[in-house]
Amino acid sequence: MQQLFSLFKNYTGKSNPDIEPIPSSGSNRRYFRLKKDDFSLIGVAGESREENRAFIELDKHFYRQHLNVPEVVAVSNDEMFYLQEDLGDEILFDAIKAGRATGVFSHEEKELLHKTIALLADFQVKGAQGLNFDVCYPLPELNRRSVNWDLNYFKYSFLKTTGMDFQEDLLENDFDKFTDTLLEDKSNTFMYRDFQSRNVMLVDGNPYFIDFQGGRKGPVYYDVASFLWQAKANFPSELRDELILTYLDSLNKYMDVDESKFLDRLRQFVLFRTLQVLGAYGFRGYFEKKPHFIQSIPFALNNLHELLKDGFDEYPYLSKVLNEMTELKQFTDVKKRELEVRVVSFAYKKGIPNDPSGNGGGYVFDCRAINNPGKFERYNNFTGLDEPVIQFLEEDGEIVEFLDTIYPLVDNHVKRYLDRHFTNLMIAFGCTGGQHRSVYAAQHVAEHIFRKFGVKVVLIHREQNLEQEFKNRN
């Protein structure tokens, strides 16, 4: 780390800064925050001079183009170490955490996403203006060789690890046709390549872009596919459609775009990007033993499964292999291991509900100590879902305090069940008639669990014969 200390001193005039490692999920580069007095910089130690040089040269160009990137301020003579502007710790991936967990994105989360994808078009077009693509690494543009690398990455690092039996020559025939399709468009635009929410920093609510060292000349569709079909993004289709329109509005500032043709071409690149991502997850997860990537595989497979529903008749053998792959037992088993929380309201006089999973785990909470709206005739025809009862309970306040003690208990239980890959948890709320207090409590706890964790929640108001399912849309 002496090289980073030297760079820091030469740039700031300050010696012996505090140094803090910054975790990175997929990169072999190591990141550190160096701080002394009012100075804070990010130090990078790379393993490849060529890759470092690509980032440094691209960053200089983008910075001159007034694009939102961190400024590189110092580089070692051997180009193995450099310092860049510290943009803080907030990344878009974390800022949209609630939406990713539930599939329901708030107004603020949507605004950040729209702002980011609008800036993508600027980055792709303005970033390419006057750029010497020869600085890109490992190739200056998306060409047949780079497409083949990614398709083989999928084949050898993921498909073959499944143990599937397939005819490699037939698969390669479809790979050749697929490559021809991907390379039909020639455009002088910058292809970021790994444009996803983990690589977008937020500075005062404005998106800044990092980790573009793998970029090259290429069609714009790839980055849109990377962003909108990121495995763990969990964007519902309606939101994707909105974001595509925002992107096209921004891109239309620079060129005329046929929306129908764009969507048709985009679909090809969504398939390509998904296969490339599965290859990366296979390599990083199965070979490098990084659990984060293995955990992401089911999300990528869900994207692929949805994509295949409309078919790719132009690649018949590839489609056959992919459809069989998504239905392999090891992947369907992963889906079966997802946690389902069952929340029930009931009347004690009719007995405590049975646990249909057979596990017998969870909680039964007694709501009968809470002030009962049922003792007032005017509430007889209402339940805990109706506004008059809700107003009564919340103004009284006892049920609010009751639930405030329950939320932390339930949260810890759900976390442990997720950590241990348990599949069923039951939480029941009982009161005298199963109509007011228990219904209110069960409804609020079910919504709380789904909002916070995004797991499947089945809510049953037994005495009203009502059932509701909260489930992520993939």
C-alpha positions in Angstrom: 0.0 0.0 0.0 3.1 2.2 0.1 2.4 3.3 -3.5 -1.1 4.6 -2.5 0.4 6.4 0.5 3.0 8.1 -1.7 0.3 9.1 -4.3 -1.8 10.6 -1.5 1.1 12.6 0.0 2.2 13.9 -3.4 -1.4 15.0 -4.3 -2.5 16.4 -0.9 0.8 17.1 0.9 -0.5 15.0 3.8 1.4 12.0 5.2 0.1 8.8 7.0 -3.6 8.9 6.0 -6.1 6.6 7.7 -6.8 3.7 5.3 -10.0 1.7 5.2 -10.6 -1.2 2.8 -13.8 -1.0 0.7 -15.5 -4.3 -0.2 -16.0 -5.2 -3.8 -18.4 -7.9 -5.0 -17.0 -9.1 -8.3 -13.8 -7.2 -9.2 -10.3 -8.4 -8.5 -9.3 -4.8 -8.0 -8.9 -3.7 -4.4 -10.4 -0.4 -3.2 -9.4 1.7 -0.2 -10.6 5.0 1.3 -7.6 7.2 2.4 -8.4 10.1 4.7 -6.4 12.8 6.4 -7.8 16.1 7.7 -10.2 17.4 5.1 -8.9 15.1 2.3 -10.7 11.8 1.4 -9.8 9.9 -1.8 -10.4 6.4 -3.1 -7.2 4.4 -3.8 -7.3 1.6 -6.3 -4.8 -1.3 -6.6 -5.3 -3.2 -9.8 -4.0 -6.5 -11.0 -3.9 -5.6 -14.7 -2.0 -2.6 -16.1 -4.0 -2.7 -19.3 -7.3 -2.7 -17.5 -6.2 0.1 -15.2 -5.0 2.1 -18.2 -8.4 1.6 -19.9 -10.2 3.0 -16.9 -7.8 5.9 -16.4 -7.9 7.0 -20.1 -11.7 6.5 -20.4 -12.2 8.5 -17.1 -10.1 11.4 -18.4 -12.0 11.5 -21.6 -15.4 11.3 -19.9 -14.4 13.9 -17.4 -13.5 16.3 -20.2 -16.9 15.6 -21.7 -18.5 16.8 -18.5 -20.0 13.4 -17.8 -20.7 12.3 -14.2 -17.6 10.3 -13.3 -15.1 10.4 -10.4 -12.0 12.3 -11.4 -8.7 10.3 -11.4 -6.3 12.6 -9.6 -3.0 10.6 -9.4 -1.5 7.6 -11.1 1.6 5.6 -10.2 4.4 5.3 -12.8 3.7 1.6 -13.3 -0.1 2.3 -13.6 -0.9 -0.4 -11.0 -2.2 2.1 -8.5 -4.2 5.3 -8.8 -6.3 7.7 -6.7 -9.7 9.0 -7.6 -12.3 11.4 -6.2 -14.3 10.0 -3.3 -18.0 10.0 -4.2 -19.2 8.6 -0.9 -20.9 5.3 -0.1 -24.4 5.6 -1.5 -25.0 3.4 -4.5 -28.2 3.2 -6.6 -28.5 -0.5 -5.8 -29.0 0.3 -2.1 -31.1 3.4 -2.7 -33.8 1.2 -4.4 -33.5 -1.6 -1.8 -37.2 -1.4 -0.8 -38.4 -1.6 -4.3 -36.1 -4.5 -5.2 -37.4 -6.4 -2.1 -41.1 -5.9 -2.8 -41.4 -5.2 -6.6 -43.2 -2.0 -5.6 -41.0 1.1 -6.2 -41.7 4.4 -4.5 -41.9 7.7 -6.3 -38.4 8.6 -5.1 -36.9 5.3 -6.3 -38.6 5.7 -9.7 -37.2 9.2 -10.0 -33.7 8.0 -9.4 -34.1 5.2 -12.0 -35.5 7.6 -14.6 -32.7 10.1 -14.0 -30.1 7.3 -14.3 -31.3 5.8 -17.5 -31.7 9.2 -19.1 -28.1 10.0 -18.4 -27.1 6.6 -19.9 -28.0 7.9 -23.4 -25.8 11.0 -22.8 -22.9 8.7 -21.6 -23.2 6.4 -24.6 -23.3 9.2 -27.2 -21.3 12.1 -25.7 -18.8 9.6 -24.2 -18.0 8.3 -27.7 -17.5 11.7 -29.2 -13.7 12.1 -29.9 -12.9 9.0 -28.0 -9.9 6.9 -29.1 -11.5 3.4 -28.7 -8.0 1.9 -28.9 -7.7 2.6 -25.2 -10.5 0.1 -24.5 -9.5 -3.3 -23.0 -9.5 -6.1 -23.9 -11.0 -5.1 -27.3 -11.9 -1.7 -28.8 -15.4 -2.8 -30.0 -18.0 -5.4 -29.8 -17.1 -7.9 -32.5 -17.5 -11.5 -33.4 -14.6 -12.5 -31.1 -16.0 -10.7 -28.1 -19.5 -12.1 -28.7 -18.0 -15.6 -29.0 -16.1 -15.1 -25.7 -19.3 -14.3 -23.9 -21.3 -17.1 -25.4 -18.6 -19.6 -24.6 -18.3 -18.1 -21.1 -22.0 -19.1 -20.6 -21.4 -22.5 -22.2 -18.3 -23.6 -20.3 -18.8 -21.7 -16.9 -22.5 -22.3 -16.5 -24.2 -24.7 -18.9 -21.6 -27.5 -18.6 -21.7 -27.2 -14.8 -25.3 -28.2 -14.8 -24.5 -31.7 -16.1 -26.9 -31.3 -19.0 -26.3 -33.4 -22.1 -26.4 -31.3 -25.3 -25.1 -31.4 -28.8 -22.3 -28.8 -29.0 -22.2 -28.5 -32.8 -26.0 -27.7 -32.9 -25.6 -25.2 -30.1 -22.7 -23.6 -32.0 -24.8 -23.3 -35.1 -27.3 -21.2 -33.2 -24.6 -19.3 -31.6 -23.3 -18.3 -35.0 -26.8 -17.1 -36.1 -27.2 -15.3 -32.8 -23.8 -13.5 -33.3 -24.8 -12.4 -36.8 -27.9 -10.9 -35.4 -26.1 -9.1 -32.6 -23.6 -7.6 -34.9 -26.1 -6.3 -37.5 -26.1 -2.7 -36.1 -23.0 -0.6 -36.5 -23.0 2.6 -34.3 -20.3 4.9 -33.1 -21.5 4.8 -29.5 -19.9 3.8 -26.2 -21.1 0.4 -24.8 -20.6 0.6 -21.0 -21.0 -3.2 -20.8 -21.6 -3.5 -17.1 -24.2 -0.8 -16.6 -26.1 -1.9 -13.5 -27.2 -0.2 -10.3 -24.2 -1.4 -8.3 -22.1 0.7 -10.6 -24.1 3.9 -10.1 -23.1 6.2 -7.2 -25.4 8.8 -5.9 -24.0 12.3 -5.0 -26.6 14.7 -3.7 -29.2 12.6 -5.5 -27.3 12.7 -8.8 -26.1 9.5 -10.5 -22.3 9.1 -11.1 -20.9 6.3 -13.1 -18.0 3.9 -12.1 -16.5 0.6 -13.2 -16.6 1.3 -17.0 -13.2 -0.1 -17.7 -14.7 -3.0 -19.7 -16.5 -0.6 -22.1 -15.9 -0.4 -25.8 -17.6 0.7 -29.0 -20.9 -1.1 -29.4 -24.7 -0.8 -29.8 -26.7 1.0 -27.2 -29.1 -2.0 -26.5 -26.6 -3.9 -24.4 -26.5 -1.4 -21.6 -30.3 -0.9 -21.5 -30.6 -4.7 -21.2 -27.9 -4.8 -18.5 -29.6 -2.1 -16.4 -33.3 -3.1 -16.8 -32.8 -6.9 -16.6 -30.2 -6.8 -13.8 -30.7 -10.1 -12.0 -31.6 -8.7 -8.5 -33.2 -5.5 -9.7 -36.7 -7.0 -9.7 -38.2 -4.3 -12.0 -41.9 -5.0 -12.8 -42.6 -5.0 -16.5 -44.6 -1.7 -16.3 -41.7 0.1 -14.8 -39.3 -1.3 -17.4 -41.6 0.0 -20.1 -41.6 3.5 -18.5 -37.8 3.5 -18.2 -37.4 2.4 -21.8 -39.5 5.4 -22.9 -37.4 7.7 -20.8 -34.3 6.3 -22.3 -35.6 6.7 -25.8 -36.6 10.3 -25.2 -33.0 11.0 -24.1 -31.5 9.1 -27.0 -33.7 10.9 -29.5 -31.8 14.1 -28.7 -28.9 12.6 -30.7 -30.6 10.4 -33.3 -33.9 9.3 -34.7 -35.0 6.0 -33.1 -37.7 3.7 -34.4 -39.3 2.4 -31.2 -40.6 -0.8 -32.6 -37.3 -1.7 -34.1 -35.5 -0.7 -30.9 -37.6 -3.0 -28.8 -37.1 -5.9 -31.2 -33.3 -5.4 -31.2 -33.3 -4.9 -27.4 -34.9 -8.3 -26.9 -31.9 -10.0 -28.6 -29.5 -8.2 -26.3 -31.5 -9.1 -23.2 -31.0 -12.7 -24.1 -27.3 -12.1 -24.8 -26.7 -10.2 -21.6 -28.6 -12.8 -19.5 -26.4 -15.6 -20.9 -23.2 -13.6 -20.2 -24.4 -12.9 -16.7 -25.1 -16.6 -16.0 -21.5 -17.4 -17.3 -20.1 -14.8 -14.8 -22.3 -16.1 -12.0 -21.1 -19.7 -12.8 -17.4 -18.7 -12.9 -17.5 -16.4 -9.8 -19.8 -18.7 -7.8 -18.9 -22.3 -8.7 -15.2 -21.8 -9.5 -14.2 -18.8 -7.3 -16.5 -19.9 -4.5 -18.1 -16.5 -4.0 -21.6 -17.1 -2.5 -23.0 -13.7 -3.6 -23.0 -14.9 -7.2 -24.5 -18.3 -6.5 -27.3 -16.6 -4.7 -28.0 -14.4 -7.7 -28.4 -17.4 -10.1 -32.2 -18.0 -9.4 -32.9 -14.3 -10.2 -31.1 -14.5 -13.6 -32.9 -17.8 -14.4 -36.3 -16.2 -13.6 -35.4 -13.4 -16.1 -34.5 -16.0 -18.7 -37.6 -18.1 -18.0 -39.8 -15.0 -18.6 -37.9 -14.1 -21.7 -38.3 -17.6 -23.2 -42.1 -17.4 -23.0 -42.3 -15.5 -26.2 -39.8 -17.9 -27.9 -36.7 -17.4 -30.0 -37.8 -19.5 -33.1 -34.7 -18.2 -35.0 -32.5 -20.2 -32.6 -34.4 -23.5 -32.2 -31.7 -25.6 -30.6 -30.5 -22.9 -28.3 -34.1 -22.3 -27.2 -34.6 -26.0 -26.5 -31.4 -26.2 -24.4 -32.3 -23.0 -22.4 -35.9 -24.2 -21.7 -34.6 -27.5 -20.5 -31.9 -25.8 -18.4 -34.4 -23.5 -16.6 -36.4 -26.6 -15.6 -33.5 -28.6 -14.2 -34.2 -30.1 -10.7 -31.3 -28.2 -9.0 -32.9 -24.9 -10.1 -36.5 -25.8 -9.4 -35.4 -27.0 -6.0 -33.9 -23.5 -5.3 -37.3 -22.0 -6.0 -38.9 -24.5 -3.6 -36.6 -23.4 -0.9 -37.9 -19.9 -0.8 -39.5 -18.8 2.4 -43.3 -18.5 2.6 -44.7 -16.6 5.6 -48.3 -17.5 6.5 -50.1 -14.8 8.6 -53.6 -15.7 10.0 -56.3 -13.9 12.0 -58.7 -16.1 13.9 -61.2 -16.3 16.7 -60.1 -18.2 19.9 -63.5 -19.7 20.4 -63.1 -21.5 17.0 -59.6 -22.8 17.9 -56.0 -21.9 16.9 -55.3 -22.4 13.2 -53.4 -25.5 12.1 -50.1 -25.1 10.3 -50.6 -26.8 6.9 -46.8 -27.0 6.3 -46.5 -29.5 9.1 -43.6 -27.7 10.6 -45.5 -26.2 13.6 -43.2 -23.2 13.8 -43.9 -19.6 14.5 -46.0 -17.5 16.8 -49.5 -17.1 18.1 -50.3 -13.7 19.5 -53.2 -13.0 21.8 -54.9 -9.7 20.9 -57.7 -10.0 23.6 -56.0 -7.6 26.1 -56.4 -4.7 23.6 -59.4 -2.5 23.9 -62.1 -4.2 21.8 -64.2 -2.2 19.3 -66.6 -5.2 19.2 -68.1 -4.1 22.5 -69.7 -1.2 20.7 -72.7 -2.0 18.5 -71.8 0.5 15.8 -68.7 -1.6 14.8 -70.6 -4.9 14.6 -70.8 -4.8 10.8 -67.1 -3.7 10.3 -63.8 -5.6 10.5 -60.2 -4.5 11.2 -59.9 -3.7 7.5 -62.6 -1.0 7.6 -61.8 2.6 8.3 -64.1 3.1 11.3 -62.4 0.2 13.2 -58.9 1.3 12.0 -59.6 4.8 13.3 -60.9 3.4 16.7 -57.9 1.2 17.2 -55.3 3.7 16.2 -56.7 6.6 18.2 -57.0 4.3 21.2 -53.3 3.4 20.6 -53.0 0.1 22.4 -52.7 -2.0 19.2 -50.0 0.3 17.9 -47.9 -0.2 21.0 -48.7 -3.9 20.8 -47.4 -4.2 17.2 -44.4 -2.1 17.9 -43.2 -4.8 20.3 -44.0 -7.6 17.7 -42.3 -6.2 14.6 -38.7 -6.6 16.0 -39.4 -10.1 17.2 -40.9 -11.1 13.8 -38.1 -9.4 11.9 -35.4 -11.4 13.7 -37.3 -14.6 13.1 -37.7 -14.0 9.4 -34.0 -13.1 9.1 -33.0 -16.3 10.8 -35.4 -18.4 8.6 -33.9 -16.8 5.5 -30.4 -17.4 6.7 -31.1 -21.1 7.4 -33.1 -21.6 4.2 -36.3 -22.6 6.0 -39.4 -22.6 3.9 -42.4 -22.0 6.2 -43.2 -19.6 9.0 -46.6 -19.1 10.5 -47.7 -16.1 12.5 -51.3 -16.0 13.9 -53.3 -13.3 15.7 -56.3 -14.3 17.7 -59.1 -12.3 19.4 -62.5 -13.0 20.7 -64.4 -13.0 17.4 -61.6 -12.9 14.9 -63.1 -9.8 13.4 -61.5 -6.5 14.6 -58.2 -6.6 16.6 -56.7 -9.8 15.1 -57.7 -8.7 11.6 -56.0 -5.3 12.0 -52.9 -6.9 13.5 -52.5 -9.7 10.9 -53.0 -7.2 8.0 -50.3 -4.8 9.3 -47.8 -7.5 10.1 -48.2 -9.2 6.7 -47.7 -5.9 4.9 -44.7 -5.1 7.1 -43.0 -8.4 6.4 -43.5 -8.2 2.7 -42.4 -4.6 2.5 -39.3 -5.2 4.5 -38.2 -8.6 3.2 -40.0 -9.2 -0.1 -40.7 -12.8 0.7 -43.9 -14.5 -0.3 -46.6 -13.8 2.3 -50.0 -15.5 2.5 -52.5 -13.6 4.6 -55.6 -15.4 5.7 -58.5 -13.8 7.7 -60.0 -17.1 8.7 -63.3 -15.9 10.1 -64.0 -13.6 7.1 -62.9 -16.3 4.6 -60.5 -13.9 3.0 -57.1 -14.7 1.6 -54.4 -12.5 0.0 -51.0 -13.3 -1.4 -48.1 -10.9 -1.5 -45.4 -12.1 -3.9 -42.6 -10.6 -5.8 -43.0 -10.1 -9.6 -39.9 -11.3 -11.4 
